Amino acid sequence: MYLRIRDQTGRHLSLPEQPRRIVSCVPSQTELLFDLGLEQSIVGVTKFCIHPPVARETKNIIGGTKNLNTEKIARLSPDFVLANKEENDQQSIEWLASRFPTYISDVRTLDHAIAMIQDVGNICVRREHASALSTAIINQFRGMPAQAVRASAAYIIWQNPWMTINEDTFIHDMLNRLGFHNAFAKRIDSRYPIITLDDLRSANPDFIFLSSEPFPFQQKHIIELKHIMPDTAISIVDGEMFSWYGSRLKQFNRDFRTIAVGNADHD
């Protein structure tokens, strides 16, 4: 028996009724698989799959998200590969998809994340688990109070060059749900536009959030930005909270905005 499903890029694929050998190419989706109770079926994860720690300790490492070891994956003979359009390189995923049942997620909003979780639950015969998880995540976001005045925020993901996010990103949706206005939402040159310090000054956001990943921002970067924007609240924020679109969403910090505003003078 086979399951026929369409992934989030519109591709149709056929999979075994219950996959027994799963390879995950994305950290947040690896955590999802474990939380759905699929530990015994997972045979390969990336070197960045840090949650739960047992993933890297007990599973075959298949390289990084952008440099997957496709030959090693092939030797694992997976009957289900879970990948992502943005986080994995196109050539490797196309190679895998031509040989193994490969679901490619494309998550840019919370709704997309919920749909992906439901799809993985259907594929891996964990429908009830996935439904309960989806409900818990939805409840975590439900009832967030609307903000009378939306503070503006620049969310920075990289330094040298400085990079931020536009409105076509999952991080933007998280900011929006917390009641922040993305200062660079309308930059259409890239989903992750390169900006200058002059751009930051011109945008004049109320907050600058330096993500803890993928770039390891430190206190020195806060100090650097404070020199040119002394009136802006600048802090390092948990990148996993804003960009991991799997089961980690059930831990989303509903109180983040209150904390951020309360620390407005923190530098």
C-alpha positions as CSV (number, residue, x, y, z in Angstrom):
1,M,0.0,0.0,0.0
2,Y,1.2,3.5,-0.9
3,L,0.2,7.0,0.2
4,R,0.0,9.6,-2.5
5,I,0.5,13.2,-1.3
6,R,1.5,16.6,-2.7
7,D,4.3,18.4,-0.9
8,Q,4.5,22.2,-0.3
9,T,6.2,22.9,-3.6
10,G,3.4,21.2,-5.5
11,R,5.2,18.0,-6.3
12,H,3.3,14.7,-6.1
13,L,5.0,11.7,-4.5
14,S,4.2,8.2,-3.5
15,L,5.4,6.8,-0.2
16,P,5.2,3.5,1.7
17,E,2.1,3.4,3.9
18,Q,4.4,3.6,6.9
19,P,8.0,4.7,6.3
20,R,10.6,2.7,8.2
21,R,13.8,4.5,7.2
22,I,13.6,8.2,7.4
23,V,16.3,10.8,6.6
24,S,15.7,14.4,7.9
25,C,17.6,17.2,6.2
26,V,16.5,20.1,8.4
27,P,17.0,20.6,12.2
28,S,13.5,21.9,13.1
29,Q,11.9,19.0,11.2
30,T,14.2,16.5,12.9
31,E,12.9,17.7,16.2
32,L,9.4,17.3,14.9
33,L,10.0,13.7,13.9
34,F,11.3,12.9,17.4
35,D,8.3,14.6,19.0
36,L,6.0,12.5,16.8
37,G,7.5,9.4,18.3
38,L,9.5,8.3,15.2
39,E,13.0,8.0,16.8
40,Q,13.3,4.3,15.9
41,S,12.5,5.0,12.2
42,I,15.1,7.9,11.8
43,V,18.3,6.7,10.2
44,G,20.0,10.0,9.2
45,V,20.1,13.7,10.4
46,T,22.3,16.7,9.7
47,K,25.1,17.9,11.8
48,F,23.0,20.9,12.8
49,C,20.2,18.7,14.2
50,I,20.8,19.6,17.9
51,H,17.3,19.0,19.3
52,P,17.0,16.5,20.8
53,P,20.7,15.9,21.6
54,V,20.2,12.2,21.0
55,A,19.6,12.9,17.3
56,R,23.3,13.6,16.6
57,E,24.5,11.1,19.2
58,T,22.7,8.0,17.8
59,K,21.9,8.7,14.1
60,N,24.0,8.8,11.0
61,I,25.2,12.3,10.1
62,I,24.5,13.2,6.5
63,G,26.4,16.5,6.3
64,G,25.0,20.0,6.7
65,T,21.8,21.5,5.4
66,K,23.6,23.1,2.5
67,N,26.1,20.4,1.8
68,L,24.2,17.1,2.2
69,N,26.2,14.0,1.6
70,T,23.9,12.5,-1.0
71,E,26.0,9.3,-1.5
72,K,25.8,8.6,2.2
73,I,22.1,9.2,2.2
74,A,21.7,6.8,-0.7
75,R,23.6,4.1,1.3
76,L,21.0,4.5,4.0
77,S,18.3,3.5,1.6
78,P,15.6,5.8,3.0
79,D,12.0,5.3,2.1
80,F,11.2,8.8,3.2
81,V,13.4,12.0,3.0
82,L,12.1,15.1,4.7
83,A,13.7,18.3,3.3
84,N,13.0,22.0,2.9
85,K,13.0,24.3,-0.2
86,E,14.9,27.1,1.6
87,E,17.2,25.4,4.0
88,N,18.6,22.7,1.6
89,D,20.4,23.2,-1.6
90,Q,18.3,22.7,-4.7
91,Q,20.7,20.4,-6.5
92,S,21.0,17.9,-3.7
93,I,17.3,17.8,-3.0
94,E,16.5,17.3,-6.7
95,W,19.0,14.4,-6.8
96,L,17.4,12.8,-3.8
97,A,13.9,13.4,-5.0
98,S,14.7,11.6,-8.2
99,R,15.7,8.5,-6.3
100,F,13.7,8.5,-3.0
101,P,10.3,9.6,-1.8
102,T,11.1,13.2,-0.8
103,Y,8.7,15.7,0.8
104,I,9.9,19.3,0.4
105,S,8.4,21.7,2.8
106,D,8.1,25.5,2.0
107,V,7.2,27.2,5.3
108,R,6.7,31.0,5.2
109,T,3.9,31.4,7.7
110,L,2.5,29.7,10.8
111,D,-0.3,28.2,8.7
112,H,2.3,26.6,6.4
113,A,4.0,25.2,9.5
114,I,0.8,23.6,10.7
115,A,0.1,22.2,7.3
116,M,3.6,20.6,7.1
117,I,3.1,19.1,10.6
118,Q,-0.2,17.6,9.5
119,D,1.4,16.2,6.3
120,V,4.3,14.6,8.2
121,G,1.8,13.1,10.6
122,N,-0.2,11.6,7.7
123,I,2.9,10.3,5.9
124,C,4.3,8.7,9.1
125,V,1.1,7.3,10.5
126,R,1.2,9.7,13.4
127,R,-2.0,11.6,12.6
128,E,-3.3,11.8,16.2
129,H,0.1,13.0,17.5
130,A,0.3,15.6,14.7
131,S,-3.2,16.8,15.4
132,A,-2.6,17.2,19.1
133,L,0.7,19.0,18.4
134,S,-1.0,21.3,15.9
135,T,-3.7,22.1,18.4
136,A,-1.2,22.9,21.1
137,I,0.7,25.2,18.8
138,I,-2.5,27.0,17.6
139,N,-3.6,27.5,21.2
140,Q,-0.1,29.0,22.0
141,F,-0.8,31.7,19.4
142,R,-4.5,32.1,19.9
143,G,-5.6,35.1,21.9
144,M,-2.4,37.1,21.6
145,P,-3.6,40.7,22.4
146,A,-3.6,43.1,19.5
147,Q,-1.1,46.0,20.0
148,A,-2.7,49.4,19.9
149,V,0.6,50.8,18.7
150,R,2.8,48.5,16.7
151,A,6.5,49.1,17.5
152,S,8.9,48.7,14.6
153,A,11.6,46.2,14.6
154,A,14.6,45.3,12.4
155,Y,15.4,41.6,12.7
156,I,19.1,41.0,11.8
157,I,20.3,37.5,10.8
158,W,23.8,38.2,9.6
159,Q,26.7,40.6,9.9
160,N,29.3,41.5,7.3
161,P,27.2,42.1,5.4
162,W,24.3,43.0,7.5
163,M,21.2,41.0,6.5
164,T,17.6,41.2,7.5
165,I,14.2,39.7,6.5
166,N,11.3,40.9,4.3
167,E,7.6,40.1,4.6
168,D,7.9,36.9,2.6
169,T,9.5,34.9,5.5
170,F,8.5,32.8,8.4
171,I,10.4,35.2,10.8
172,H,8.3,38.1,9.5
173,D,5.1,36.1,10.4
174,M,6.4,35.5,13.9
175,L,7.2,39.2,14.4
176,N,3.8,40.2,13.1
177,R,2.0,37.8,15.4
178,L,3.9,39.4,18.3
179,G,2.6,42.8,17.3
180,F,5.8,44.2,15.7
181,H,6.0,46.0,12.4
182,N,8.9,44.7,10.3
183,A,11.0,47.7,9.4
184,F,12.2,46.1,6.2
185,A,9.0,44.2,5.3
186,K,8.8,45.9,1.8
187,R,12.3,45.3,0.6
188,I,11.6,43.3,-2.5
189,D,15.2,42.8,-3.8
190,S,15.5,39.7,-1.7
191,R,13.6,37.7,1.0
192,Y,16.8,38.2,3.1
193,P,18.0,41.7,1.9
194,I,21.5,43.0,2.5
195,I,21.3,46.4,4.3
196,T,23.8,49.0,5.3
197,L,24.1,50.8,8.6
198,D,22.8,53.8,6.8
199,D,19.7,51.8,5.9
200,L,19.2,51.0,9.6
201,R,19.6,54.6,10.6
202,S,17.0,55.6,7.9
203,A,14.6,53.0,9.0
204,N,15.0,54.1,12.6
205,P,13.3,51.1,14.2
206,D,12.2,51.1,17.8
207,F,13.9,47.7,18.3
208,I,16.8,45.9,16.7
209,F,16.7,42.1,17.3
210,L,20.0,40.3,16.6
211,S,19.2,36.6,16.0
212,S,21.3,34.0,17.9
213,E,21.4,32.0,14.6
214,P,22.6,31.6,11.9
215,F,25.1,34.3,12.9
216,P,26.5,34.1,16.4
217,F,25.8,37.7,17.5
218,Q,27.5,38.8,20.7
219,Q,27.5,41.7,23.1
220,K,30.1,43.5,21.0
221,H,27.6,43.7,18.1
222,I,25.1,45.4,20.4
223,I,27.7,47.9,21.5
224,E,28.7,48.6,17.8
225,L,25.1,49.3,16.9
226,K,24.5,51.4,20.0
227,H,27.2,53.8,18.9
228,I,25.2,54.7,15.8
229,M,21.7,54.2,17.2
230,P,21.8,55.2,20.9
231,D,18.0,55.6,21.2
232,T,17.1,52.1,19.8
233,A,16.6,49.1,22.0
234,I,19.0,46.4,20.9
235,S,19.1,42.8,22.1
236,I,20.1,39.3,21.1
237,V,17.0,37.1,20.6
238,D,16.5,33.4,20.4
239,G,16.7,32.5,16.7
240,E,15.1,29.2,17.3
241,M,12.0,30.8,18.6
242,F,11.6,32.9,15.4
243,S,12.7,30.5,12.7
244,W,12.2,26.9,13.8
245,Y,8.9,25.9,12.2
246,G,8.4,22.4,13.7
247,S,7.3,21.2,17.1
248,R,9.4,23.9,18.8
249,L,6.5,26.3,18.0
250,K,4.7,24.8,21.0
251,Q,7.3,26.6,23.2
252,F,6.9,29.9,21.5
253,N,7.3,32.7,24.0
254,R,4.0,34.6,24.1
255,D,5.5,37.0,26.6
256,F,8.4,38.0,24.3
257,R,6.9,41.4,23.4
258,T,6.4,42.3,27.1
259,I,9.9,41.2,27.9
260,A,11.4,43.2,25.0
261,V,9.5,46.4,25.9
262,G,10.3,46.0,29.5
263,N,14.0,45.8,28.6
264,A,13.8,48.8,26.2
265,D,16.8,50.5,27.9
266,H,18.9,47.4,28.0
267,D,22.1,47.7,26.0
